[in-house]
Amino acid sequence: MYEEFKEFEKAGWEKLADSYFEVTHTSTSKAAETLLKFVGCEGDNATKIRLLDVACGPGYSAGLAVKRGAVAFGLDFAAAMVDKASTLYPAAVFKEGDAENLPFEDNSFDAVVCAFGLLHFADPDKAIAEAFRVLKPGGRYAFTVWRSPEEVETFQIFRVLLLHMEALLCQFPLVQICFGLVGMVRQPGLWLQQDFQVFQSLISV
């Protein structure tokens, strides 16, 4: 069951690297600054940080960390996402890998972050345990997850749009632009029963 879920997710994200960036970067990239704050990767301290961005997607957190002077690595199980991140942020190091079996030695990083990845893992507990394994003593782990749709009004609007999109398309050809977005979020690996506001959790080792 776990492997089937993992393959389902991976197949979806391999197809959606460009679309995901184009549609969601304005909202999802904002999490990077908050995550870096929670793990202490800001100001003069950033230059002392060796950071791992798990489920990095387009590489927002690793890219911002490098810009602040940190040494940053990004890891994603989708090759297409790794390629996208490497193109956007060539100063960081990106590689393919499994969040539940990180290809790094114990005590390798001062900080580990994960933006919106936890709900896409077949075994989130194992992914968190792996983050702790690669952290140095005193290191920090921070992640974001989506809120439930009941908590955020904007998602309610989007869900209604999704349900009625086909009817609208018949009446208003211009809605075809939006229909492309709906088709994207229905693909494996991206459609979530969640919303676009986030909260952060911080765990210190």
C-alpha positions as CSV (number, residue, x, y, z in Angstrom):
1,M,0.0,0.0,0.0
2,Y,2.8,2.4,0.9
3,E,4.7,1.7,-2.3
4,E,1.6,2.2,-4.4
5,F,0.9,5.5,-2.8
6,K,4.5,6.6,-3.3
7,E,4.5,5.7,-7.0
8,F,1.1,7.4,-7.4
9,E,2.6,10.6,-6.0
10,K,5.8,10.4,-7.9
11,A,4.1,9.8,-11.2
12,G,2.0,12.9,-10.7
13,W,4.8,15.2,-9.7
14,E,7.0,14.1,-12.6
15,K,4.3,15.6,-14.9
16,L,3.6,18.8,-13.0
17,A,6.9,20.5,-12.3
18,D,6.4,23.4,-14.7
19,S,2.7,23.7,-14.1
20,Y,3.1,23.7,-10.3
21,F,5.7,26.4,-10.5
22,E,3.7,28.6,-12.8
23,V,0.4,28.3,-10.9
24,T,1.4,28.2,-7.2
25,H,4.8,29.8,-6.8
26,T,3.3,33.1,-5.6
27,S,1.7,31.4,-2.6
28,T,3.9,28.4,-1.9
29,S,7.2,30.3,-2.1
30,K,6.1,32.5,0.8
31,A,6.6,29.6,3.2
32,A,10.4,29.5,2.6
33,E,11.0,32.7,4.5
34,T,9.0,31.5,7.5
35,L,10.7,28.1,7.5
36,L,14.1,29.6,7.4
37,K,13.2,31.9,10.3
38,F,12.2,29.0,12.4
39,V,15.4,27.1,11.8
40,G,17.6,30.2,12.4
41,C,18.7,30.6,8.8
42,E,18.6,34.4,8.7
43,G,21.0,37.3,9.4
44,D,24.6,36.6,10.2
45,N,23.7,33.2,11.5
46,A,22.7,32.0,8.0
47,T,26.3,31.7,6.9
48,K,26.8,29.1,9.7
49,I,23.9,26.9,8.5
50,R,24.1,23.7,6.5
51,L,20.5,23.1,5.4
52,L,18.4,20.4,3.8
53,D,15.2,21.2,1.9
54,V,13.2,17.9,1.8
55,A,10.5,17.5,-0.8
56,C,12.0,20.7,-2.2
57,G,9.9,20.9,-5.3
58,P,11.1,24.0,-7.3
59,G,13.6,24.6,-4.5
60,Y,12.3,27.8,-2.9
61,S,13.7,27.1,0.6
62,A,17.1,25.9,-0.5
63,G,17.4,28.8,-3.0
64,L,16.6,31.4,-0.4
65,A,19.0,29.8,2.1
66,V,21.8,30.0,-0.4
67,K,21.0,33.6,-1.1
68,R,21.4,34.3,2.6
69,G,24.8,32.6,2.7
70,A,24.0,29.1,3.9
71,V,25.1,25.9,2.3
72,A,21.9,24.3,1.1
73,F,20.8,21.0,-0.4
74,G,17.4,20.1,-1.9
75,L,16.0,16.7,-2.3
76,D,12.9,15.5,-4.2
77,F,11.7,12.2,-5.5
78,A,10.6,13.6,-8.8
79,A,13.4,14.1,-11.3
80,A,11.4,16.8,-13.1
81,M,11.3,18.8,-9.8
82,V,15.0,18.4,-9.3
83,D,15.7,19.7,-12.8
84,K,13.4,22.7,-12.2
85,A,15.0,23.6,-8.9
86,S,18.5,23.2,-10.3
87,T,17.6,25.6,-13.1
88,L,16.0,28.2,-10.8
89,Y,18.7,28.0,-8.1
90,P,22.0,26.8,-9.5
91,A,24.0,27.8,-6.3
92,A,22.2,25.1,-4.3
93,V,22.7,21.4,-4.7
94,F,19.7,19.3,-5.7
95,K,19.3,15.6,-6.0
96,E,16.7,12.9,-6.4
97,G,15.9,10.9,-3.2
98,D,13.4,9.5,-0.9
99,A,12.3,11.6,2.2
100,E,11.8,8.3,4.1
101,N,15.3,7.1,3.3
102,L,17.5,10.2,3.1
103,P,20.8,9.6,1.2
104,F,22.8,11.5,3.8
105,E,25.0,10.6,6.8
106,D,23.8,11.0,10.4
107,N,24.4,14.4,11.9
108,S,24.9,16.1,8.5
109,F,22.8,19.2,8.8
110,D,22.1,22.2,11.1
111,A,18.6,22.5,9.8
112,V,16.0,20.5,7.8
113,V,12.9,22.1,6.3
114,C,9.9,20.6,4.5
115,A,7.4,22.9,2.8
116,F,4.1,21.1,2.1
117,G,5.7,17.7,1.6
118,L,4.5,15.9,4.7
119,L,1.0,15.1,3.4
120,H,2.5,13.6,0.3
121,F,4.6,11.0,2.1
122,A,3.5,7.4,2.4
123,D,5.0,7.2,5.9
124,P,5.2,10.7,7.4
125,D,6.5,9.4,10.7
126,K,9.4,7.7,9.0
127,A,10.2,10.9,7.1
128,I,10.3,12.9,10.3
129,A,12.5,10.3,11.9
130,E,14.9,10.6,9.0
131,A,15.0,14.3,9.4
132,F,16.0,13.9,13.0
133,R,18.7,11.3,12.0
134,V,20.5,13.7,9.6
135,L,20.3,16.7,12.0
136,K,23.3,17.6,14.2
137,P,22.7,17.8,17.9
138,G,20.9,21.0,18.6
139,G,19.7,21.2,15.0
140,R,16.2,22.3,14.0
141,Y,13.4,20.8,11.9
142,A,10.5,22.9,10.6
143,F,7.7,22.0,8.2
144,T,4.5,23.4,6.8
145,V,1.2,21.6,6.0
146,W,-2.0,22.8,4.5
147,R,-5.0,23.8,6.6
148,S,-8.3,22.1,6.2
149,P,-10.7,23.7,3.7
150,E,-13.2,24.5,6.4
151,E,-10.8,27.0,7.9
152,V,-10.2,29.1,4.8
153,E,-12.8,30.8,2.7
154,T,-10.7,31.0,-0.5
155,F,-10.7,27.3,-0.8
156,Q,-14.4,27.1,-0.5
157,I,-14.7,29.4,-3.5
158,F,-12.2,27.3,-5.5
159,R,-14.0,24.1,-4.7
160,V,-17.3,25.5,-5.9
161,L,-15.5,26.6,-9.1
162,L,-14.1,23.2,-9.6
163,L,-17.5,21.5,-9.2
164,H,-19.2,23.8,-11.8
165,M,-16.3,24.3,-14.2
166,E,-17.7,22.1,-16.9
167,A,-21.1,23.8,-17.0
168,L,-19.3,27.2,-17.1
169,L,-17.1,26.1,-19.9
170,C,-20.2,25.4,-22.1
171,Q,-21.5,29.0,-21.5
172,F,-18.3,31.1,-21.4
173,P,-15.3,30.1,-23.6
174,L,-13.0,32.4,-21.7
175,V,-13.3,30.0,-18.7
176,Q,-11.1,27.6,-20.7
177,I,-8.1,29.4,-19.2
178,C,-9.3,28.4,-15.7
179,F,-10.2,24.9,-16.9
180,G,-6.6,24.2,-17.6
181,L,-5.8,24.9,-13.9
182,V,-8.6,22.6,-12.8
183,G,-7.3,19.9,-15.0
184,M,-3.9,20.3,-13.4
185,V,-5.0,20.1,-9.8
186,R,-7.0,16.9,-10.6
187,Q,-3.8,15.1,-11.6
188,P,-2.2,12.6,-9.2
189,G,0.1,14.1,-6.7
190,L,-1.4,17.6,-6.5
191,W,-5.1,17.5,-5.7
192,L,-5.5,17.9,-1.9
193,Q,-8.6,18.3,0.2
194,Q,-6.7,21.1,1.9
195,D,-6.3,24.9,1.5
196,F,-3.7,27.5,0.8
197,Q,-3.0,28.9,4.2
198,V,-0.3,27.3,6.3
199,F,0.9,26.9,9.8
200,Q,4.4,26.0,10.9
201,S,5.7,23.5,13.5
202,L,9.2,23.6,14.9
203,I,11.0,20.7,16.5
204,S,14.4,21.1,18.1
205,V,16.7,18.2,18.6
